[in-house]
Amino acid sequence: MSLIGPMDPLEPEKTPHFQFRAIELRCPAAMFANLLQLITRRTPSDYERNFVREVRVRQRSPRNPKIERLFLWCWVIILVKSFLVLWVVHKYHMSFSANWIIIPTVVAALVCTAAYFWRD
């Protein structure tokens, strides 16, 4: 019995024939290398050699004018969106405050802008 049956049981001659190769794990112990180290409580021999001891940053990364222009355009779009939302909520007498839309948008934009300018 096949795991993949016919698409229509009344027409078995139109059964799709899929050719799948069996996947073999040649070295299943390699998958659990870290688990075995955890169980046996042995540290790898090159543990201390690969450990990062110090990172020094000599200068700030240069600002990208294209990205700063993109931020400016995004803030303009957010400003237009905010005024549009205020106008729509006021004109159509919506039953919620426009701040529910405006404040999360501005907070998310502030977080993105701060992350870019304070990245170093």
N, CA, C and O atoms as CSV, one atom per row, in Angstrom:
chain,resi,resn,atom,element,x,y,z
A,1,MET,N,N,0.842,-1.185,0.000
A,1,MET,CA,C,0.000,0.000,0.000
A,1,MET,C,C,0.880,1.238,0.000
A,1,MET,O,O,1.837,1.321,0.770
A,2,SER,N,N,0.574,2.170,-0.830
A,2,SER,CA,C,1.347,3.386,-0.993
A,2,SER,C,C,0.858,4.456,-0.011
A,2,SER,O,O,-0.328,4.527,0.312
A,3,LEU,N,N,1.791,5.278,0.449
A,3,LEU,CA,C,1.404,6.404,1.294
A,3,LEU,C,C,0.713,7.491,0.495
A,3,LEU,O,O,-0.102,8.242,1.029
A,4,ILE,N,N,1.037,7.572,-0.771
A,4,ILE,CA,C,0.430,8.569,-1.640
A,4,ILE,C,C,-0.595,7.847,-2.492
A,4,ILE,O,O,-0.239,7.088,-3.393
A,5,GLY,N,N,-1.862,8.083,-2.209
A,5,GLY,CA,C,-2.921,7.388,-2.919
A,5,GLY,C,C,-3.294,8.120,-4.185
A,5,GLY,O,O,-2.755,9.181,-4.499
A,6,PRO,N,N,-4.245,7.520,-4.916
A,6,PRO,CA,C,-4.683,8.173,-6.150
A,6,PRO,C,C,-5.451,9.447,-5.842
A,6,PRO,O,O,-6.069,9.574,-4.785
A,7,MET,N,N,-5.405,10.382,-6.773
A,7,MET,CA,C,-6.129,11.632,-6.591
A,7,MET,C,C,-7.637,11.371,-6.645
A,7,MET,O,O,-8.398,11.971,-5.885
A,8,ASP,N,N,-8.058,10.501,-7.518
A,8,ASP,CA,C,-9.466,10.130,-7.629
A,8,ASP,C,C,-9.536,8.614,-7.506
A,8,ASP,O,O,-8.977,7.910,-8.347
A,9,PRO,N,N,-10.219,8.082,-6.463
A,9,PRO,CA,C,-10.227,6.629,-6.290
A,9,PRO,C,C,-10.896,5.898,-7.437
A,9,PRO,O,O,-10.663,4.704,-7.620
A,10,LEU,N,N,-11.721,6.583,-8.213
A,10,LEU,CA,C,-12.389,5.925,-9.327
A,10,LEU,C,C,-11.499,5.820,-10.552
A,10,LEU,O,O,-11.782,5.026,-11.449
A,11,GLU,N,N,-10.431,6.600,-10.610
A,11,GLU,CA,C,-9.522,6.582,-11.759
A,11,GLU,C,C,-8.101,6.288,-11.284
A,11,GLU,O,O,-7.281,7.204,-11.220
A,12,PRO,N,N,-7.789,5.044,-10.952
A,12,PRO,CA,C,-6.453,4.742,-10.438
A,12,PRO,C,C,-5.356,4.907,-11.470
A,12,PRO,O,O,-4.189,5.029,-11.099
A,13,GLU,N,N,-5.691,4.916,-12.765
A,13,GLU,CA,C,-4.651,5.068,-13.773
A,13,GLU,C,C,-4.092,6.492,-13.807
A,13,GLU,O,O,-3.032,6.718,-14.390
A,14,LYS,N,N,-4.778,7.443,-13.199
A,14,LYS,CA,C,-4.281,8.823,-13.163
A,14,LYS,C,C,-3.568,9.127,-11.850
A,14,LYS,O,O,-3.444,10.285,-11.451
A,15,THR,N,N,-3.112,8.096,-11.197
A,15,THR,CA,C,-2.405,8.268,-9.937
A,15,THR,C,C,-1.061,8.937,-10.205
A,15,THR,O,O,-0.312,8.470,-11.063
A,16,PRO,N,N,-0.732,10.030,-9.488
A,16,PRO,CA,C,0.582,10.646,-9.696
A,16,PRO,C,C,1.670,9.753,-9.120
A,16,PRO,O,O,1.513,9.186,-8.039
A,17,HIS,N,N,2.751,9.636,-9.835
A,17,HIS,CA,C,3.868,8.816,-9.386
A,17,HIS,C,C,4.995,9.749,-8.981
A,17,HIS,O,O,5.642,10.361,-9.830
A,18,PHE,N,N,5.227,9.854,-7.685
A,18,PHE,CA,C,6.274,10.702,-7.166
A,18,PHE,C,C,7.482,9.840,-6.850
A,18,PHE,O,O,7.353,8.750,-6.294
A,19,GLN,N,N,8.636,10.329,-7.202
A,19,GLN,CA,C,9.867,9.630,-6.922
A,19,GLN,C,C,10.580,10.371,-5.797
A,19,GLN,O,O,11.145,11.442,-6.019
A,20,PHE,N,N,10.557,9.815,-4.608
A,20,PHE,CA,C,11.242,10.416,-3.474
A,20,PHE,C,C,12.444,9.559,-3.118
A,20,PHE,O,O,12.371,8.330,-3.093
A,21,ARG,N,N,13.548,10.234,-2.844
A,21,ARG,CA,C,14.724,9.518,-2.391
A,21,ARG,C,C,14.694,9.429,-0.876
A,21,ARG,O,O,14.255,10.358,-0.198
A,22,ALA,N,N,15.150,8.332,-0.361
A,22,ALA,CA,C,15.233,8.180,1.087
A,22,ALA,C,C,16.396,9.020,1.598
A,22,ALA,O,O,17.471,9.044,0.998
A,23,ILE,N,N,16.172,9.690,2.686
A,23,ILE,CA,C,17.210,10.519,3.291
A,23,ILE,C,C,17.864,9.707,4.405
A,23,ILE,O,O,17.188,9.205,5.303
A,24,GLU,N,N,19.168,9.588,4.335
A,24,GLU,CA,C,19.889,8.812,5.328
A,24,GLU,C,C,20.747,9.740,6.171
A,24,GLU,O,O,21.341,10.684,5.651
A,25,LEU,N,N,20.812,9.479,7.446
A,25,LEU,CA,C,21.741,10.171,8.324
A,25,LEU,C,C,22.981,9.310,8.430
A,25,LEU,O,O,22.945,8.228,9.016
A,26,ARG,N,N,24.067,9.782,7.870
A,26,ARG,CA,C,25.276,8.970,7.839
A,26,ARG,C,C,25.978,8.944,9.187
A,26,ARG,O,O,26.568,7.933,9.569
A,27,CYS,N,N,25.913,10.067,9.911
A,27,CYS,CA,C,26.570,10.123,11.217
A,27,CYS,C,C,25.592,10.754,12.206
A,27,CYS,O,O,25.671,11.954,12.471
A,28,PRO,N,N,24.684,9.969,12.748
A,28,PRO,CA,C,23.685,10.561,13.640
A,28,PRO,C,C,24.285,11.116,14.926
A,28,PRO,O,O,23.675,11.982,15.552
A,29,ALA,N,N,25.455,10.649,15.338
A,29,ALA,CA,C,26.069,11.154,16.563
A,29,ALA,C,C,26.540,12.599,16.395
A,29,ALA,O,O,26.623,13.334,17.379
A,30,ALA,N,N,26.853,13.019,15.156
A,30,ALA,CA,C,27.314,14.388,14.933
A,30,ALA,C,C,26.226,15.400,15.236
A,30,ALA,O,O,26.514,16.547,15.575
A,31,MET,N,N,24.993,14.982,15.115
A,31,MET,CA,C,23.886,15.885,15.375
A,31,MET,C,C,23.819,16.248,16.851
A,31,MET,O,O,23.408,17.354,17.202
A,32,PHE,N,N,24.223,15.318,17.720
A,32,PHE,CA,C,24.097,15.519,19.147
A,32,PHE,C,C,25.437,15.828,19.808
A,32,PHE,O,O,25.635,15.499,20.978
A,33,ALA,N,N,26.355,16.451,19.083
A,33,ALA,CA,C,27.679,16.700,19.634
A,33,ALA,C,C,27.608,17.602,20.853
A,33,ALA,O,O,28.227,17.298,21.873
A,34,ASN,N,N,26.881,18.687,20.780
A,34,ASN,CA,C,26.787,19.594,21.915
A,34,ASN,C,C,25.989,18.972,23.053
A,34,ASN,O,O,26.285,19.224,24.221
A,35,LEU,N,N,25.000,18.179,22.738
A,35,LEU,CA,C,24.232,17.507,23.775
A,35,LEU,C,C,25.116,16.518,24.530
A,35,LEU,O,O,25.034,16.416,25.754
A,36,LEU,N,N,25.957,15.796,23.804
A,36,LEU,CA,C,26.859,14.854,24.459
A,36,LEU,C,C,27.867,15.583,25.339
A,36,LEU,O,O,28.204,15.101,26.421
A,37,GLN,N,N,28.349,16.733,24.892
A,37,GLN,CA,C,29.263,17.512,25.737
A,37,GLN,C,C,28.553,17.996,26.990
A,37,GLN,O,O,29.147,18.042,28.067
A,38,LEU,N,N,27.276,18.359,26.851
A,38,LEU,CA,C,26.511,18.801,28.004
A,38,LEU,C,C,26.322,17.664,28.999
A,38,LEU,O,O,26.439,17.868,30.207
A,39,ILE,N,N,26.031,16.478,28.499
A,39,ILE,CA,C,25.804,15.324,29.376
A,39,ILE,C,C,27.098,14.894,30.059
A,39,ILE,O,O,27.106,14.626,31.260
A,40,THR,N,N,28.192,14.827,29.300
A,40,THR,CA,C,29.458,14.369,29.874
A,40,THR,C,C,30.185,15.469,30.625
A,40,THR,O,O,31.165,15.198,31.319
A,41,ARG,N,N,29.723,16.706,30.499
A,41,ARG,CA,C,30.303,17.870,31.187
A,41,ARG,C,C,31.778,18.078,30.838
A,41,ARG,O,O,32.571,18.498,31.680
A,42,ARG,N,N,32.131,17.782,29.601
A,42,ARG,CA,C,33.487,18.045,29.132
A,42,ARG,C,C,33.469,19.297,28.271
A,42,ARG,O,O,32.589,19.455,27.424
A,43,THR,N,N,34.419,20.176,28.475
A,43,THR,CA,C,34.514,21.361,27.631
A,43,THR,C,C,35.363,21.026,26.417
A,43,THR,O,O,36.304,20.238,26.514
A,44,PRO,N,N,35.038,21.616,25.277
A,44,PRO,CA,C,35.850,21.362,24.091
A,44,PRO,C,C,37.281,21.863,24.283
A,44,PRO,O,O,37.522,22.790,25.057
A,45,SER,N,N,38.216,21.250,23.582
A,45,SER,CA,C,39.626,21.603,23.768
A,45,SER,C,C,39.928,23.019,23.300
A,45,SER,O,O,40.825,23.657,23.852
A,46,ASP,N,N,39.219,23.530,22.312
A,46,ASP,CA,C,39.506,24.874,21.794
A,46,ASP,C,C,38.533,25.924,22.330
A,46,ASP,O,O,38.330,26.955,21.689
A,47,TYR,N,N,37.933,25.681,23.483
A,47,TYR,CA,C,36.946,26.602,24.037
A,47,TYR,C,C,37.564,27.959,24.361
A,47,TYR,O,O,37.029,28.994,23.965
A,48,GLU,N,N,38.677,27.959,25.073
A,48,GLU,CA,C,39.308,29.218,25.474
A,48,GLU,C,C,39.918,29.949,24.285
A,48,GLU,O,O,39.980,31.178,24.287
A,49,ARG,N,N,40.359,29.229,23.291
A,49,ARG,CA,C,40.997,29.863,22.147
A,49,ARG,C,C,39.997,30.651,21.306
A,49,ARG,O,O,40.359,31.689,20.753
A,50,ASN,N,N,38.749,30.191,21.191
A,50,ASN,CA,C,37.748,30.834,20.351
A,50,ASN,C,C,36.880,31.840,21.094
A,50,ASN,O,O,35.937,32.375,20.512
A,51,PHE,N,N,37.160,32.103,22.322
A,51,PHE,CA,C,36.349,33.023,23.107
A,51,PHE,C,C,36.743,34.467,22.797
A,51,PHE,O,O,37.933,34.781,22.758
A,52,VAL,N,N,35.773,35.346,22.578
A,52,VAL,CA,C,36.045,36.757,22.300
A,52,VAL,C,C,36.374,37.442,23.620
A,52,VAL,O,O,35.566,37.445,24.549
A,53,ARG,N,N,37.542,38.009,23.691
A,53,ARG,CA,C,37.961,38.646,24.933
A,53,ARG,C,C,37.699,40.140,24.966
A,53,ARG,O,O,37.405,40.690,26.027
A,54,GLU,N,N,37.803,40.818,23.807
A,54,GLU,CA,C,37.658,42.261,23.815
A,54,GLU,C,C,37.264,42.748,22.418
A,54,GLU,O,O,37.706,42.203,21.406
A,55,VAL,N,N,36.432,43.776,22.389
A,55,VAL,CA,C,36.047,44.420,21.138
A,55,VAL,C,C,36.279,45.907,21.308
A,55,VAL,O,O,35.809,46.512,22.272
A,56,ARG,N,N,37.000,46.492,20.376
A,56,ARG,CA,C,37.263,47.935,20.430
A,56,ARG,C,C,36.706,48.605,19.188
A,56,ARG,O,O,36.892,48.125,18.069
A,57,VAL,N,N,36.023,49.718,19.398
A,57,VAL,CA,C,35.502,50.510,18.291
A,57,VAL,C,C,36.230,51.839,18.339
A,57,VAL,O,O,36.107,52.589,19.308
A,58,ARG,N,N,36.986,52.129,17.300
A,58,ARG,CA,C,37.789,53.349,17.294
A,58,ARG,C,C,37.019,54.563,16.800
A,58,ARG,O,O,37.247,55.676,17.274
A,59,GLN,N,N,36.125,54.367,15.869
A,59,GLN,CA,C,35.377,55.500,15.329
A,59,GLN,C,C,33.949,55.075,15.040
A,59,GLN,O,O,33.656,53.893,14.860
A,60,ARG,N,N,33.084,56.047,15.002
A,60,ARG,CA,C,31.686,55.765,14.694
A,60,ARG,C,C,31.556,55.439,13.212
A,60,ARG,O,O,32.314,55.943,12.384
A,61,SER,N,N,30.597,54.601,12.895
A,61,SER,CA,C,30.375,54.294,11.490
A,61,SER,C,C,29.773,55.522,10.800
A,61,SER,O,O,28.968,56.234,11.401
A,62,PRO,N,N,30.150,55.769,9.568
A,62,PRO,CA,C,29.662,56.968,8.877
A,62,PRO,C,C,28.168,56.867,8.594
A,62,PRO,O,O,27.627,55.788,8.352
A,63,ARG,N,N,27.524,58.022,8.633
A,63,ARG,CA,C,26.094,58.065,8.344
A,63,ARG,C,C,25.877,57.991,6.839
A,63,ARG,O,O,26.674,58.497,6.050
A,64,ASN,N,N,24.792,57.354,6.470
A,64,ASN,CA,C,24.452,57.197,5.070
A,64,ASN,C,C,23.413,58.250,4.698
A,64,ASN,O,O,22.305,58.215,5.233
A,65,PRO,N,N,23.729,59.189,3.797
A,65,PRO,CA,C,22.771,60.240,3.445
A,65,PRO,C,C,21.500,59.694,2.802
A,65,PRO,O,O,20.430,60.283,2.959
A,66,LYS,N,N,21.602,58.573,2.078
A,66,LYS,CA,C,20.400,57.992,1.467
A,66,LYS,C,C,19.432,57.486,2.536
A,66,LYS,O,O,18.219,57.656,2.416
A,67,ILE,N,N,19.972,56.871,3.569
A,67,ILE,CA,C,19.129,56.369,4.659
A,67,ILE,C,C,18.512,57.536,5.420
A,67,ILE,O,O,17.344,57.478,5.806
A,68,GLU,N,N,19.284,58.588,5.636
A,68,GLU,CA,C,18.743,59.753,6.348
A,68,GLU,C,C,17.640,60.423,5.531
A,68,GLU,O,O,16.652,60.895,6.093
A,69,ARG,N,N,17.803,60.466,4.211
A,69,ARG,CA,C,16.748,60.994,3.351
A,69,ARG,C,C,15.498,60.112,3.418
A,69,ARG,O,O,14.375,60.616,3.418
A,70,LEU,N,N,15.702,58.797,3.475
A,70,LEU,CA,C,14.589,57.864,3.613
A,70,LEU,C,C,13.845,58.102,4.928
A,70,LEU,O,O,12.614,58.092,4.962
A,71,PHE,N,N,14.600,58.316,6.010
A,71,PHE,CA,C,13.959,58.632,7.284
A,71,PHE,C,C,13.141,59.919,7.191
A,71,PHE,O,O,12.033,59.992,7.723
A,72,LEU,N,N,13.674,60.914,6.531
A,72,LEU,CA,C,12.948,62.177,6.375
A,72,LEU,C,C,11.644,61.957,5.614
A,72,LEU,O,O,10.595,62.449,6.029
A,73,TRP,N,N,11.701,61.217,4.499
A,73,TRP,CA,C,10.487,60.949,3.730
A,73,TRP,C,C,9.489,60.115,4.525
A,73,TRP,O,O,8.281,60.327,4.418
A,74,CYS,N,N,9.973,59.188,5.305
A,74,CYS,CA,C,9.069,58.377,6.137
A,74,CYS,C,C,8.381,59.233,7.188
A,74,CYS,O,O,7.196,59.045,7.459
A,75,TRP,N,N,9.116,60.180,7.787
A,75,TRP,CA,C,8.485,61.074,8.763
A,75,TRP,C,C,7.455,61.976,8.098
A,75,TRP,O,O,6.420,62.274,8.695
A,76,VAL,N,N,7.722,62.415,6.873
A,76,VAL,CA,C,6.729,63.225,6.148
A,76,VAL,C,C,5.480,62.391,5.881
A,76,VAL,O,O,4.363,62.886,6.033
A,77,ILE,N,N,5.656,61.139,5.485
A,77,ILE,CA,C,4.510,60.256,5.234
A,77,ILE,C,C,3.724,60.015,6.527
A,77,ILE,O,O,2.493,59.986,6.508
A,78,ILE,N,N,4.422,59.844,7.634
A,78,ILE,CA,C,3.740,59.653,8.918
A,78,ILE,C,C,2.960,60.901,9.305
A,78,ILE,O,O,1.849,60.807,9.828
A,79,LEU,N,N,3.535,62.064,9.049
A,79,LEU,CA,C,2.838,63.317,9.346
A,79,LEU,C,C,1.573,63.445,8.503
A,79,LEU,O,O,0.515,63.801,9.021
A,80,VAL,N,N,1.678,63.158,7.215
A,80,VAL,CA,C,0.502,63.214,6.329
A,80,VAL,C,C,-0.542,62.189,6.772
A,80,VAL,O,O,-1.737,62.485,6.804
A,81,LYS,N,N,-0.086,60.992,7.111
A,81,LYS,CA,C,-1.013,59.952,7.572
A,81,LYS,C,C,-1.726,60.392,8.846
A,81,LYS,O,O,-2.928,60.168,8.993
A,82,SER,N,N,-1.003,61.009,9.755
A,82,SER,CA,C,-1.612,61.440,11.013
A,82,SER,C,C,-2.700,62.480,10.773
A,82,SER,O,O,-3.783,62.388,11.351
A,83,PHE,N,N,-2.420,63.466,9.928
A,83,PHE,CA,C,-3.449,64.466,9.632
A,83,PHE,C,C,-4.629,63.846,8.877
A,83,PHE,O,O,-5.777,64.231,9.099
A,84,LEU,N,N,-4.360,62.913,8.010
A,84,LEU,CA,C,-5.434,62.231,7.288
A,84,LEU,C,C,-6.321,61.422,8.240
A,84,LEU,O,O,-7.546,61.429,8.110
A,85,VAL,N,N,-5.706,60.734,9.185
A,85,VAL,CA,C,-6.472,59.961,10.164
A,85,VAL,C,C,-7.297,60.890,11.042
A,85,VAL,O,O,-8.461,60.601,11.320
A,86,LEU,N,N,-6.715,62.002,11.484
A,86,LEU,CA,C,-7.478,62.973,12.279
A,86,LEU,C,C,-8.679,63.489,11.496
A,86,LEU,O,O,-9.777,63.586,12.043
A,87,TRP,N,N,-8.484,63.817,10.236
A,87,TRP,CA,C,-9.569,64.356,9.409
A,87,TRP,C,C,-10.669,63.310,9.198
A,87,TRP,O,O,-11.853,63.629,9.308
A,88,VAL,N,N,-10.283,62.054,8.894
A,88,VAL,CA,C,-11.272,61.006,8.643
A,88,VAL,C,C,-12.073,60.698,9.905
A,88,VAL,O,O,-13.293,60.544,9.843
A,89,VAL,N,N,-11.400,60.607,11.040
A,89,VAL,CA,C,-12.104,60.304,12.291
A,89,VAL,C,C,-13.067,61.435,12.643
A,89,VAL,O,O,-14.177,61.183,13.111
A,90,HIS,N,N,-12.652,62.664,12.422
A,90,HIS,CA,C,-13.529,63.803,12.734
A,90,HIS,C,C,-14.675,63.910,11.729
A,90,HIS,O,O,-15.814,64.149,12.128
A,91,LYS,N,N,-14.403,63.740,10.449
A,91,LYS,CA,C,-15.427,63.908,9.417
A,91,LYS,C,C,-16.506,62.838,9.486
A,91,LYS,O,O,-17.691,63.149,9.363
A,92,TYR,N,N,-16.118,61.590,9.678
A,92,TYR,CA,C,-17.072,60.486,9.657
A,92,TYR,C,C,-17.525,60.053,11.052
A,92,TYR,O,O,-18.186,59.025,11.194
A,93,HIS,N,N,-17.179,60.817,12.065
A,93,HIS,CA,C,-17.606,60.589,13.448
A,93,HIS,C,C,-17.389,59.139,13.869
A,93,HIS,O,O,-18.322,58.440,14.264
A,94,MET,N,N,-16.141,58.712,13.775
A,94,MET,CA,C,-15.775,57.345,14.162
A,94,MET,C,C,-15.913,57.204,15.679
A,94,MET,O,O,-15.827,58.186,16.417
A,95,SER,N,N,-16.127,55.982,16.125
A,95,SER,CA,C,-16.363,55.744,17.544
A,95,SER,C,C,-15.081,55.426,18.321
A,95,SER,O,O,-15.136,54.829,19.396
A,96,PHE,N,N,-13.955,55.818,17.786
A,96,PHE,CA,C,-12.699,55.617,18.503
A,96,PHE,C,C,-11.822,56.850,18.314
A,96,PHE,O,O,-12.056,57.687,17.441
A,97,SER,N,N,-10.822,56.926,19.150
A,97,SER,CA,C,-9.913,58.065,19.088
A,97,SER,C,C,-8.859,57.841,18.006
A,97,SER,O,O,-8.409,56.716,17.794
A,98,ALA,N,N,-8.476,58.897,17.338
A,98,ALA,CA,C,-7.433,58.819,16.313
A,98,ALA,C,C,-6.078,58.492,16.928
A,98,ALA,O,O,-5.170,58.023,16.240
A,99,ASN,N,N,-5.951,58.742,18.215
A,99,ASN,CA,C,-4.675,58.450,18.895
A,99,ASN,C,C,-4.351,56.959,18.901
A,99,ASN,O,O,-3.180,56.593,19.002
A,100,TRP,N,N,-5.357,56.089,18.796
A,100,TRP,CA,C,-5.111,54.663,18.744
A,100,TRP,C,C,-4.345,54.269,17.484
A,100,TRP,O,O,-3.733,53.202,17.442
A,101,ILE,N,N,-4.371,55.094,16.487
A,101,ILE,CA,C,-3.642,54.829,15.247
A,101,ILE,C,C,-2.362,55.649,15.195
A,101,ILE,O,O,-1.311,55.153,14.788
A,102,ILE,N,N,-2.456,56.891,15.605
A,102,ILE,CA,C,-1.327,57.808,15.462
A,102,ILE,C,C,-0.197,57.485,16.444
A,102,ILE,O,O,0.965,57.424,16.043
A,103,ILE,N,N,-0.517,57.280,17.712
A,103,ILE,CA,C,0.528,57.101,18.729
A,103,ILE,C,C,1.391,55.856,18.477
A,103,ILE,O,O,2.615,55.972,18.548
A,104,PRO,N,N,0.831,54.671,18.187
A,104,PRO,CA,C,1.735,53.528,17.902
A,104,PRO,C,C,2.612,53.747,16.670
A,104,PRO,O,O,3.753,53.287,16.627
A,105,THR,N,N,2.081,54.449,15.672
A,105,THR,CA,C,2.880,54.731,14.478
A,105,THR,C,C,4.056,55.629,14.814
A,105,THR,O,O,5.180,55.372,14.383
A,106,VAL,N,N,3.806,56.673,15.575
A,106,VAL,CA,C,4.876,57.617,15.935
A,106,VAL,C,C,5.887,56.957,16.867
A,106,VAL,O,O,7.089,57.183,16.727
A,107,VAL,N,N,5.420,56.142,17.817
A,107,VAL,CA,C,6.345,55.464,18.725
A,107,VAL,C,C,7.247,54.499,17.959
A,107,VAL,O,O,8.452,54.457,18.205
A,108,ALA,N,N,6.685,53.729,17.041
A,108,ALA,CA,C,7.496,52.800,16.244
A,108,ALA,C,C,8.507,53.560,15.391
A,108,ALA,O,O,9.652,53.128,15.257
A,109,ALA,N,N,8.096,54.682,14.819
A,109,ALA,CA,C,9.023,55.483,14.018
A,109,ALA,C,C,10.119,56.088,14.883
A,109,ALA,O,O,11.271,56.173,14.458
A,110,LEU,N,N,9.766,56.509,16.097
A,110,LEU,CA,C,10.782,57.040,17.008
A,110,LEU,C,C,11.799,55.976,17.397
A,110,LEU,O,O,12.994,56.260,17.483
A,111,VAL,N,N,11.339,54.765,17.630
A,111,VAL,CA,C,12.251,53.677,17.981
A,111,VAL,C,C,13.201,53.385,16.820
A,111,VAL,O,O,14.402,53.210,17.029
A,112,CYS,N,N,12.670,53.333,15.608
A,112,CYS,CA,C,13.521,53.087,14.434
A,112,CYS,C,C,14.522,54.197,14.220
A,112,CYS,O,O,15.692,53.941,13.936
A,113,THR,N,N,14.068,55.427,14.354
A,113,THR,CA,C,14.961,56.575,14.163
A,113,THR,C,C,16.034,56.600,15.243
A,113,THR,O,O,17.205,56.834,14.942
A,114,ALA,N,N,15.656,56.362,16.492
A,114,ALA,CA,C,16.634,56.352,17.581
A,114,ALA,C,C,17.636,55.219,17.408
A,114,ALA,O,O,18.827,55.396,17.663
A,115,ALA,N,N,17.155,54.053,16.975
A,115,ALA,CA,C,18.075,52.923,16.773
A,115,ALA,C,C,19.098,53.245,15.683
A,115,ALA,O,O,20.250,52.823,15.783
A,116,TYR,N,N,18.702,53.977,14.654
A,116,TYR,CA,C,19.646,54.326,13.599
A,116,TYR,C,C,20.658,55.349,14.090
A,116,TYR,O,O,21.858,55.171,13.885
A,117,PHE,N,N,20.198,56.420,14.735
A,117,PHE,CA,C,21.105,57.498,15.102
A,117,PHE,C,C,21.954,57.164,16.325
A,117,PHE,O,O,23.032,57.736,16.484
A,118,TRP,N,N,21.510,56.268,17.184
A,118,TRP,CA,C,22.281,55.883,18.366
A,118,TRP,C,C,22.877,54.496,18.216
A,118,TRP,O,O,23.125,53.831,19.222
A,119,ARG,N,N,23.116,54.037,16.995
A,119,ARG,CA,C,23.565,52.672,16.774
A,119,ARG,C,C,24.978,52.415,17.249
A,119,ARG,O,O,25.330,51.255,17.464
A,120,ASP,N,N,25.793,53.409,17.422
A,120,ASP,CA,C,27.185,53.195,17.869
A,120,ASP,C,C,27.350,53.540,19.318
A,120,ASP,O,O,28.449,53.421,19.859
